[in-house]
Amino acid sequence: MTSETPGAQTQKLPTISFEFFPPKTEDMERNLWEVISRLAPLTPNFVSVTYGAGGSTRERTHSTIARILSETELTPAAHLTCVDATCADVDDVVARYYEVGVRHIVALRGDPSNGIGTAYQAHPQGYQTSADLVAAIKRNHSDMEVSVSAYPEKHPESADLDADIDVLKAKVDAGATRAITQFFFDNDLYFRYLDRVQAAGITIPIVPGILPVQNFKLASNFAKRAGATLPEWLAKKFEGLDDDADTRRLVAATVAAEQVQNLSARGVENFHFYTMNRADLVFAISHLLGIRPNGAQKAA
């Protein structure tokens, strides 16, 4: 016997977006396009393509974005950093994206060119901060949408969370209209951060970045580099599964599904998935949120 909650059919579904990284080899490129083909029918709000440190994947990112535009109906957002680049170089990259039809940039300062943990040094003729980068994009292309990063546990280089929120406010004042968070696994961290952001007068959407744990060791390394907390309860769930990929996937799906369903139940309406160029977990989680292929959606 089943019953429906009155009004369930008109319940607003979350919007989703996906992040990919540009492929380095032909095999990786084939895999990426299989992933895109699998996820595209979910009609995400947009898909973003990352940009390597110091512009190391600039051409691959541009090529991937151009192909998404020409071969799919997806809306791409191009990541952009200002590491090791002059203002003119960065402006040229943005202009190239604009020419091929990109109208959304994810603007990031970028990691230090000598690696995370080393001191960041802006290019002498480059944009000095991510807020400067945002302002330049909007100045040169006023109709370009600009998303930026946000850090529920603060950026590793920030003195404290208040200073970090000041940086976010500067990016918003420069023209950013959306922030996507670093991944997190404790939802309370996100909501405490949201309270502080709103108290600072920041009203743009702060979209939670969700990392389905495809590989716990890899996720642990990401977390250490990003200054993100890996809860002990999460580590325990993956104990003893190093050589058991099937069970690991089931655990990963359960953990991620619980996280997004809890966020959704607490009023979150947008999710950004770090796909790691894999479709299985992201597709399943989207399904649990009520999102179905080609618009055949159902309120969860």
N, C-alpha and C positions, 0 to 999 in steps of 0.2 A: 504494500500500500504506500503510495506517495502523496505528498501534498506540496503545494506551492505557496510561497509567501506572497501575499497581495503586492502587486507592483514589481515582482521579481523580473518580469520580462522587460521592464523598462530601466532596470538598474544599470547605472553607468559602469562600463567596463574600463579597466586600466588601459592606458596607452603604453606601448613598449617600444624600445629601440635596441639595436644590436650593434656591438662593436667587433670589428674584424681587424686582423693585421695583414699587411700585404705579403703575398707569398714570395719565398726566396728561390724556389725551384719549380720545375714543371709539374712534379708530383704534388707539391704543395698547392700549386695553382689549380690543378684538377680537383683537389680536395676542397679548396675554398669554394669553387663554383658549385660543387655538389652541396655544400653547406648552404650557400646562398639560395640554391634552387629549393632546398628543403624548407628554409625559413621564410622565403619571400611570400608564400601564400598566406602567412599570418598578418600581412599588411602592416608592418611596423611603421611607426611615425617617421623614423629615419634610420639609416644604418651609417655608422661611422667607420672610417679606416684610419688606423694609427700611422704615426709619422716617427721614424727612428731618431735616436739622439743625434744631434748635430745635422739633421736632415739626411741621415744615412739611407733612408728608404724613400727619399723624395720622389724619384722617378717611378718606383714601383707603386707608391701610394697614388700618384697621379694617374698611372695606367689603370690601376684597379678602379679608381673613381670614374674614369672615363668609360670603362667597360660597363660598370653598373648603370651609368646614365644611358648608354647606347643599347644595352641588351636586356634591361629589366625596367620595371615600372617603379622601382624603389627610389626613394629620395636619399641621396648620399650626403653625408657631412664629412668634410676633410679635416683631419687633425693637422695642426700647424704649430711649430715651435719657433723660437727666435734664437736658439742656440747656434753659436758659430756662424752667424749670418748677418750681413749688413741690412739696414732698413730697406735699401733698394732691392736686395735679393729677396727678402720676405715679401715686399710689395709685388715683385714680379711673380712669385708663386701664387699669391692671392689673385692677381690679374689673370693668370693662366687658368686657374680654377673657375673664375667668373666667366671667362670666354667659353668654356665648355658647358656651362650651365649650372655650376655649383652655386648655391645660395645659402650655404650653411657651413660655418667654420667652427671647429672646436679648437679654441685658442689656448695654448699652454706655454708656459715659460720653457719647459723642457728640463731634462736632467743634466747635470754637469757633464761636459764632454769627456772628462777624465773618469767618469763613473760615479755612481751614487756613493755618498760618503765623502767625496772631495768637495772643495769649495767651488761654488758657482761663480763664474766670471762672465759678465755680459760682453758681447763683442763691442769694441770701442765705437764702431759706427753702426751698431745694431740697437734694437729696442731693448731698453734696460730692464723692463718688467713686463709681466703678462698684461697689466693694465695698459701700458703703453702700446702693446701689440693690439689689444682690443680697440683702443681709440683709433689707431691707424686704419684698421680694417673698416671701421664704421665711417671714418673720414673719407676714405677712398671709394667705398661701396656702401652707401647708406642703407640699401635694401638687403644687405647681407645679414643673416641671422648669426649671432655669435654665442656659442656655449662655452663655459669655462669649467674649471675643476673646483671641487670643494672637499674639505678634509674633516670628517667628523672627529678624528683623533688628532687633528692639526697636521700640517705639513711637517716632515721631519726637521726642516731647517727653521721653522718658526719658533720664536722664543716662548710663546704660550698661545693658547687658543684665542685669546682676545686679539693678539697681534695678527693671527691668521685670519680672523674674521674681518679685521681692518683691510687686509689684502683683498678679500672677497668683495668687500664694499667698494673698494677702488675699481675693481673690474666691472662691477655693476654700474657705477657712476660713469665708466668709460663707454658703456653701451651693451654689456652682456645681458642677455635675456633669459638664460637658463644656466644652472650649475649642475654638474654631474659629480656625484661623490666618489671618492676612493672607496673601494669595496670594504665591507665590514661584515661581521658575523653576529654581533650583539645589537639587536634592534634598538635597545634602550640608548645606546650611544648615538644613534641617528636622531632619535626624538629629542634627546637633551641638546644636541647640536642645533636642531631645528628651532628649539625654543630660544637659544642664544642668538641665532641668526636673525630671527624675527624681532627680538628685543633690540637688535642693532639697526632696525629699520629696513632690513633687506626683505623684499617681497617677491622676488623672482622665484620660480619653481626650483626646489633643491631636490633633484631626482636621485634616488638611491641607486648606486652602482652595485650590481649583484654579480658575484663570482661563483658560479657552480664549481665545486671542488672536483675537477676531473682527476687531479693527481695531488695527493695531500702534501707530499714532499715539495712539489713545485709551488703549491699554494703557500707553504711555510716560507719558502725563499722569497716569494713575492711580498708576503706580509712583513718580513724583516726589512726588506729594502724600502717598503712604503711606510714603515712605522705603524702598521696596523696590528691590532691585537688578535691573536689566535686563542680563543678560549680553551681552557683545559678540557671542557666537555666535548669540544669538537675533536681534539686530538684523540680522546679516548674512543670516539666512535670509529676512528680509522685504525686503531691499534690492531696489529696482526694481519692487515690486509694488503701488505706490500706486494704479495705475489698472488693476490686473488682479485683480479680486475673486475670480474662479474659482480662480486659482492660489493666491491668498492663503488661501482656505478650505482647500485641500488641504494647504498648508504648516502652517496652524494645527492641522488635525486630526492631522497627523503629530507635531508637537511635543507637543501635549497627550497624545496616545496614548502616546508614548514616556515622558513624565513619569509618568503614572499606572501604566503597566505596570512601570516601574522601582520605584516606591514599593510596588506590590503584591508584586513579587518580593522586596522587602526587608522584608516582613512587615506592611505597612500594611493595615488591615482596614476603614477607614472613609474616605470621601471626601465633601467638601462642595464642590459646584460653583457658582461664581458664573456664572449662566446669561446674564446681561445680557438676560433675556427673549427668548432665542433657544434653539431646541431642537436644531438639526441637529448641532452638534459634541458636545454633551453626550450626546445619544442614541447617537451613534457610539462615543464613548469608553466609555459604560456597556456597550455591546454587546461591546467588546473586553475588558472586565473579566469577561465571561461572564453579564452581567445581561440577561435577556430579558423581553419584555412579559408581564404577567399571571402571573408566577411560573414561566414555562417557561424556567428558568435552566440554564446549563451551566457547569461548572467550567472556568475558563480555563486 
